[in-house]
């Protein structure tokens, strides 16, 4: 996801310390998070404001996954997770359709791999 800025502040809607306990943690493909938030995470503050949650993203070294840690009240954490997973699935399907269209166009032009 490129270089993400370090967390300097806690949004005003996150109650300290109760909302910082027991965060929601899950993993999403890094390329999908880039499509959702932009390459440098510029869309994260808007997402946090809408969801009334705080996000931390940790790119995992050995895979193409990013760990997403969501802080906030119970319902806001669940809503944030649902929204992120729904957006990730939408982007995944969109990218998949684009690849299928590209393969069809290449085959129509005779540029695709030959079937034997």
C-alpha positions as CSV (number, residue, x, y, z in Angstrom):
1,X,0.0,0.0,0.0
2,X,2.9,2.3,-0.2
3,X,4.0,4.3,2.8
4,X,1.3,5.0,5.3
5,X,1.5,8.0,7.6
6,X,2.1,7.2,11.3
7,X,-0.9,7.6,13.5
8,X,-0.6,11.0,15.3
9,X,-4.0,11.5,16.8
10,X,-7.1,9.6,17.9
11,X,-10.3,10.8,16.2
12,X,-12.7,12.6,18.5
13,X,-15.5,9.9,18.1
14,X,-13.2,7.2,19.6
15,X,-13.6,7.0,23.3
16,X,-10.3,6.4,25.1
17,X,-9.6,3.9,26.7
18,X,-12.8,1.7,26.3
19,X,-12.9,1.9,22.5
20,X,-9.2,0.9,22.2
21,X,-9.7,-2.4,24.0
22,X,-10.5,-5.5,22.0
23,X,-10.1,-4.2,18.4
24,X,-11.6,-6.0,15.4
25,X,-8.7,-7.6,13.4
26,X,-8.9,-9.1,9.9
27,X,-6.9,-9.4,6.7
28,X,-7.6,-8.0,3.2
29,X,-5.6,-8.2,0.0
30,X,-3.3,-5.2,-0.2
31,X,-4.3,-4.4,-3.8
32,X,-7.9,-4.2,-2.9
33,X,-7.2,-1.8,0.0
34,X,-5.2,0.3,-2.5
35,X,-8.2,0.4,-4.8
36,X,-10.5,1.5,-1.8
37,X,-8.2,4.0,0.0
38,X,-5.7,5.0,-2.7
39,X,-2.0,4.1,-2.8
40,X,-1.0,6.2,0.2
41,X,-4.2,5.7,2.2
42,X,-5.6,9.2,1.5
43,X,-9.2,7.9,1.8
44,X,-8.7,6.4,5.3
45,X,-9.8,9.6,7.2
46,X,-13.0,9.8,5.2
47,X,-13.8,6.2,5.9
48,X,-13.1,6.6,9.6
49,X,-15.4,9.6,9.7
50,X,-18.3,7.8,8.1
51,X,-17.8,4.7,10.2
52,X,-17.0,6.5,13.4
53,X,-14.0,4.2,13.9
54,X,-10.3,4.3,13.8
55,X,-8.2,2.1,11.5
56,X,-4.6,0.9,11.6
57,X,-3.2,-0.9,8.5
58,X,-0.2,-3.2,8.8
59,X,1.2,-4.6,5.6
60,X,2.2,-8.2,6.2
61,X,5.8,-9.0,5.0
62,X,5.4,-12.5,3.7
63,X,2.1,-12.2,1.7
64,X,0.0,-9.9,-0.3
65,X,-2.3,-9.3,2.6
66,X,-2.7,-6.3,4.9
67,X,-3.9,-6.6,8.5
68,X,-6.7,-4.2,9.3
69,X,-7.2,-3.3,13.0
70,X,-10.4,-1.4,13.7
71,X,-11.0,0.5,17.0
72,X,-14.3,1.9,18.2
73,X,-17.5,0.8,19.8
74,X,-18.8,-2.7,19.1
75,X,-21.4,-1.7,16.5
76,X,-19.0,0.7,14.7
77,X,-16.3,-2.0,14.5
78,X,-18.8,-4.4,13.0
79,X,-20.1,-1.9,10.5
80,X,-16.6,-0.9,9.5
81,X,-15.6,-4.5,8.9
82,X,-18.7,-5.2,6.9
83,X,-18.2,-2.0,4.8
84,X,-14.5,-2.8,4.1
85,X,-15.2,-6.4,3.2
86,X,-18.1,-5.4,0.9
87,X,-15.9,-2.8,-0.8
88,X,-13.1,-5.2,-1.2
89,X,-15.4,-7.9,-2.7
90,X,-16.8,-5.3,-5.1
91,X,-13.4,-4.2,-6.3
92,X,-12.3,-7.9,-6.6
93,X,-15.2,-8.7,-8.8
94,X,-14.7,-5.5,-10.8
95,X,-11.0,-6.4,-11.4
96,X,-12.0,-9.9,-12.3
97,X,-14.5,-8.7,-14.9
98,X,-11.9,-6.5,-16.4
99,X,-9.5,-9.4,-16.8
100,X,-12.2,-11.5,-18.4
101,X,-13.0,-8.6,-20.8
102,X,-9.3,-8.2,-21.7
103,X,-9.0,-12.0,-22.4
104,X,-12.1,-11.9,-24.6
105,X,-10.7,-8.9,-26.5
106,X,-7.3,-10.6,-27.0
107,X,-9.0,-13.7,-28.2
108,X,-11.1,-11.7,-30.7
109,X,-8.0,-10.1,-32.0
110,X,-6.2,-13.5,-32.2
111,X,-3.7,-12.5,-29.5
112,X,-4.7,-15.0,-26.9
113,X,-2.9,-18.2,-26.1
114,X,-3.5,-21.0,-28.6
115,X,-5.6,-23.9,-27.4
116,X,-4.3,-27.3,-28.3
